[in-house]
């Protein structure tokens, strides 16, 4: 941050609490496919910046990754309209993005909210190239019950409290100065999925609890 501060400009969301509802099947098929996939993976989610109310606008998103390239398509809608679509099938509009989301929803058998993943984010774009974004996330937490954004951002933490998850998002080549800074600071790419980490933590905890119950019996 010290090396790059002159090149970093806060984006329109700046510092915010990011909240996501991940949609999945009862068997968590989407995240299991994502963890196992080699070339292609996708997720369906609802995102808000801060705790919404029924009338607040949120982003309904489909996120795909193919051969290392991330494609994110999202539509801005009232939160209640998104819930009406998920639980009652009331399609809020017929835009191209909504059609893509609707196709994926039907393909997976109309998945429902399975987890809320939240974190505190600082987001910036690179001053010389606004297509390059850097985000810094901390206090990543999740829950698999009470999966409503209106209930707030509470949950179980899944990364160390003093850790920060940094993401560099670019559609093309990384700026030479940024590449140099990352190299000098010994920061190198690694794979990390917040929802994937939450799922693995949930499964491990569930299995441990089941083992304890069996031992008690």
C-alpha positions, -999 to 999 in steps of 0.1 A, spaced: 0 0 0 29 24 8 46 17 -25 15 20 -46 -5 47 -27 0 74 -54 -15 51 -80 -45 39 -60 -78 58 -63 -108 46 -42 -136 32 -64 -172 42 -59 -178 17 -31 -145 27 -13 -146 11 22 -176 -10 27 -191 -42 42 -197 -66 13 -224 -91 19 -231 -121 -5 -258 -147 -5 -246 -178 -25 -273 -198 -42 -268 -236 -43 -285 -269 -44 -292 -289 -12 -261 -310 -19 -240 -278 -26 -235 -289 -62 -223 -256 -75 -195 -251 -50 -185 -288 -52 -182 -285 -90 -162 -253 -85 -138 -269 -61 -133 -300 -84 -133 -281 -117 -102 -278 -138 -112 -255 -166 -147 -241 -159 -167 -231 -128 -196 -208 -120 -214 -193 -90 -248 -176 -85 -250 -149 -58 -267 -118 -45 -244 -90 -34 -251 -59 -13 -228 -32 0 -239 -28 36 -270 -43 52 -300 -37 28 -337 -34 35 -365 -48 12 -363 -17 -11 -326 -15 -13 -309 -23 -46 -286 -52 -48 -267 -70 -75 -279 -104 -88 -248 -120 -103 -235 -150 -122 -197 -154 -119 -179 -177 -143 -142 -187 -145 -128 -203 -176 -91 -211 -181 -81 -187 -154 -102 -158 -168 -131 -145 -146 -163 -133 -162 -189 -116 -140 -223 -106 -152 -247 -88 -129 -279 -69 -128 -290 -41 -104 -324 -49 -88 -345 -42 -57 -337 -69 -31 -373 -79 -27 -376 -84 -65 -347 -108 -64 -363 -127 -35 -396 -129 -53 -378 -144 -83 -358 -170 -62 -388 -181 -41 -417 -176 -64 -403 -175 -99 -414 -140 -106 -389 -128 -132 -381 -91 -126 -372 -83 -162 -361 -99 -195 -327 -84 -200 -299 -104 -216 -281 -108 -182 -314 -118 -165 -319 -145 -192 -284 -158 -185 -291 -160 -148 -325 -176 -154 -309 -202 -176 -284 -211 -149 -311 -212 -122 -332 -236 -142 -302 -257 -152 -294 -263 -115 -330 -269 -105 -336 -234 -89 -310 -233 -62 -318 -215 -30 -297 -194 -5 -272 -217 12 -247 -194 28 -240 -157 35 -204 -146 32 -194 -111 44 -162 -91 48 -148 -56 51 -134 -44 18 -113 -15 6 -115 -12 -32 -93 9 -55 -86 13 -92 -52 19 -107 -50 56 -116 -32 50 -149 -56 22 -160 -91 21 -145 -97 -14 -158 -73 -26 -131 -88 -29 -97 -73 -39 -64 -94 -51 -34 -84 -58 2 -107 -79 23 -105 -87 60 -127 -103 86 -141 -128 61 -170 -146 78 -199 -169 69 -231 -185 81 -254 -212 66 -285 -204 86 -306 -172 86 -295 -166 50 -311 -132 46 -290 -101 40 -314 -80 62 -303 -101 92 -268 -85 90 -233 -95 83 -225 -118 113 -209 -152 110 -180 -175 117 -146 -162 107 -127 -183 82 -94 -165 78 -70 -153 106 -81 -120 120 -48 -103 111 -49 -116 75 -59 -96 45 -70 -111 12 -58 -90 -18 -72 -95 -53 -59 -79 -84 -85 -78 -112 -76 -69 -147 -90 -77 -181 -56 -74 -198 -19 -70 -189 -10 -59 -154 7 -25 -152 45 -29 -151 48 -8 -120 22 -29 -101 39 -61 -113 72 -48 -100 58 -38 -66 42 -72 -61 74 -90 -71 95 -69 -47 71 -75 -19 71 -112 -26 34 -113 -33 25 -141 -58 -8 -154 -71 -26 -182 -53 -60 -198 -55 -86 -188 -29 -124 -189 -29 -143 -174 0 -174 -195 -6 -152 -225 -12 -134 -219 21 -167 -214 39 -180 -247 25 -150 -266 35 -152 -251 70 -189 -260 72 -183 -296 61 -154 -301 85 -174 -287 114 -205 -308 105 -184 -340 103 -167 -332 137 -201 -326 153 -214 -358 139 -184 -377 152 -189 -362 187 -226 -373 187 -217 -408 177 -191 -410 205 -217 -399 230 -241 -425 218 
